[in-house]
Amino acid sequence: MQIELNGKPHPLPDGATLEQLIAALELTGRAVAVAVNRQVVPAQQWAARALVETDKVDVVRAIGGG
């Protein structure tokens, strides 16, 4: 299947979860916020949130600064 990730097409296996996407992006354990179809999904729900073809996912990394 193909989802939209940060505005660009991104291929994923059918039935992939949000947790699997974050792992594939090598962002596990990093400070990130994730929204699916403009709805923020808490990290505790990533493993249970299956993605589907029409999903639009936005991943934002926290960047420290001063």
GIZIBEL-V715584 format. One record per residue. N is the residue number from 0. RES is the residue in one small letter. OMEGA is omega in degrees with one decimal (NA if undefined). Layout:
# GIZIBEL-V715584
[[N	RES	OMEGA] [N	RES	OMEGA]]
This chain:
# GIZIBEL-V715584
[[0	m	178.7] [1	q	175.8] [2	i	172.2] [3	e	-179.2] [4	l	-177.9] [5	n	174.6] [6	g	-179.2] [7	k	177.2] [8	p	179.9] [9	h	-179.9] [10	p	176.3] [11	l	173.3] [12	p	176.2] [13	d	177.7] [14	g	-179.8] [15	a	178.0] [16	t	176.4] [17	l	178.0] [18	e	178.6] [19	q	176.9] [20	l	-179.7] [21	i	177.5] [22	a	179.7] [23	a	178.3] [24	l	-179.1] [25	e	179.8] [26	l	179.2] [27	t	178.3] [28	g	179.0] [29	r	179.8] [30	a	179.1] [31	v	171.2] [32	a	-176.8] [33	v	174.2] [34	a	174.7] [35	v	-178.2] [36	n	175.9] [37	r	176.5] [38	q	179.3] [39	v	178.6] [40	v	178.6] [41	p	-177.5] [42	a	-179.9] [43	q	-178.0] [44	q	-175.3] [45	w	-177.2] [46	a	-177.1] [47	a	-175.2] [48	r	176.1] [49	a	179.0] [50	l	177.7] [51	v	-174.1] [52	e	-174.1] [53	t	-176.1] [54	d	173.7] [55	k	-174.8] [56	v	174.5] [57	d	177.7] [58	v	-178.9] [59	v	177.6] [60	r	175.5] [61	a	179.4] [62	i	179.0] [63	g	179.1] [64	g	-177.4] [65	g	NA]]
